[in-house]
């Protein structure tokens, strides 16, 4: 565990490497790990390994589906949160954080995924599994 004076007031540093090899550092107040399945999260790093510093930051990592608009609101309101993953847990958490950001100034969201595209999450067209008539019907 990190034992730095004032640690709770300092952002976490999350380092990501893009497909082009460019390194991007993101400062976040919280990290939501939505990369696994219910009750069994995946390590955030490559090849099933923990990302560097993940073990030390465990107290700041929330599992899937935190109650962003309810019980856990204070943890995310007015802060920068990194959501990792592109499954339904990540999507629902992103939607909740976006709702929170509308009402809580300073709430920021960064979304990190392992792949080069989020098309699998969105579906659409032939990928969404619904009949063509349902896809074109107004909501």
N, C-alpha and C positions, 0 to 999 in steps of 0.2 A: 504494500500500500504506500502511496506517496504521502510523505509527511512534511510537506512544505508549508511554512507559515503563510496563511492567507490563501491556501490552495482553493478553498470553496469559492473564492471571488475571481479566480483566474480561469480563462477558457481552456478546454482540452485542445490539444493540437492533433489533428487527424491528417495524416499524409496519404495522398492517393496518387497513383501512377496511371496516367492515361494510356490508351493504346499506342499513342505516338511516343511514349516514353517520358512525356513531360510530367514533372512532379508538381502537384498542387497541394499546398498546405491550407487547411480549413480550421479556423478557430471556432469551437462550439462549446456551449455551456452544458449540453447534454448529448448523449448518443443513444439512439433507439435501435436496438438490434432486432430487426424484423426479417432476418435472413434464414431462419430455420422453420421449424414447425412448432405448434403449440406445446409448450413445456419442454422443448428440446431445441434450443437455439444452436445455430452453427457458429463456429469461430468466425471472426470477421476477416481473417487473413486468407491468403491463397492456399489452395490444396488442403483445406480442412485444418489449417494451422491457425493459432491465434495471431492476430496482427501484432506487430511490435508495440508493447505498452498496453495491450488489451487487458492482461491480467491485473496490472497495476491500476487501471482505470475502471475495474469492475464495479466499484461503488457508484460510478456515474453512468453506467450502461443499464438501460431499462429493457426488459424483455418485450415481446410483442404485445400490442394492443393496450398501452397504458390508457387510463381514463383521462385523456388530455383536457376534455371540457368539464370534467367533474372532479373527482377525488385528487387527481394528479395535476390539476390546473396550475397551481403555484410553482410547480417544478419547471413548467414550460413557458408560462406567461412572461413576455418581455425578454426572452432569452433566445439564443441561437441554438437550434437543435439539428443534429445530423441524423437522418433516417437512412438506414442501410437495408437494402433488399428491394425486391420488386414483386413480391407476392401480395396476396390480399391483405395481410396484416400491415404491410408497409403502405399500401394504397389507402386503407382506412385510417391509418395514423396520419398520413399526409393530409387527407381531407379534414380530419379533426384539427390538425395544426393550422391549416389554412383558415378554418373557421375561427380559431382562437386569434390568429393574426389580425383578423378584421376588427376585433374588439380590444386587443391588447397591444398598444404601441411598443415597438421594439422587438416583437416576436418575429424571428427569422427562421427559415427552414432551408436546409441543404439536403439534397437527395443523392445518395450514392448507390450505384448498382454495379454488379460484377461484369455484366455484358456490355456490348457496344450499343445496344438498342433496347428500348423499353416496350417495343411493339407487342411482345408476348403478353405483357400485363394489360395493355389496352385492347388487344384483340382487334376487332373491326373487320369488315369485309368477310372473306371466307374463314378467317381465323376465329370469329366469335361464336360459331356454332349455332347461331339462330337462323331461321329460314330467311331468305332474301326479303320477303314482304315485311317481316318484323323489323329488319334493319332500316328500312326506308320509311316506316311509319313514324309520324310525329309523336313526340313524347308528351 
